[in-house]
Amino acid sequence: MAVIHTPVKGFSGPGVAGLHFVDGRAETDDEGVIAYARRHGYRVEDTAPKRKPPAKTETPKE
């Protein structure tokens, strides 16, 4: 999930890729839309929790 902020502060209305902005922000989990927004000057905040690396399991010694 990411929050997309428009370059125009406070913009409300339809935006890129079907997003609807309210007070200059919209949310999406579409990776294509997120990449497009980054390339075109939108500020993108990643809101998805960071994945932890898998825990290492020890193999029993024989």
N, C-alpha and C positions, 0 to 999 in steps of 0.2 A: 504494500500500500504506500502511496506517496501523496503528498499535498503539493499541488501545482499553484504557483503564484504568478499572476499576470505581470507583464512589464508595466502595465498601466495601473497604478495604485487605485484600489477601490472599485475596479470594474465589476459590474454585475451584468450577466446576460450569457447568451450562448457563446461558446469559444471553440477552440480547436478540437477535432476528433469527437465531437458530440458532448464534450464536457460543458457543464453549466457552471459558470463562476458566480460566486456571491461574495461581495466585498473583496474581490481580487484573488479569490482562492477556490479551488475545486479539488476533489479527491478521486484517485483512480488506482487500480492495481494492474492496468494494462501496460505491459512493458514497452510496447510500441509507442503508445501515447507519451509515456514518460521519456523515452529516447527522443521523440519528436520535440517535446517541450524543451528539453535540455539544449538541443541543437538550435532552437529558435529564440533563445534568450529568456525563457521562463525560468524562474527559480523553482527548484524541485527539492522538497524535504522528504527524505525516506522516513516513513513512520513504521515500517515493518520491524518487528524485533529481530535483532541480529541472531543468526544461528550459531549455536555453540558447536565446536568440533565434537565428533563422537568420542565418547569416553573410551579410553584404552582399557582393554581387558587383558588380564594376565593369564597366561596359559599355565596350568599346574605343572610343577616340575615332577618328574618321575623319579 
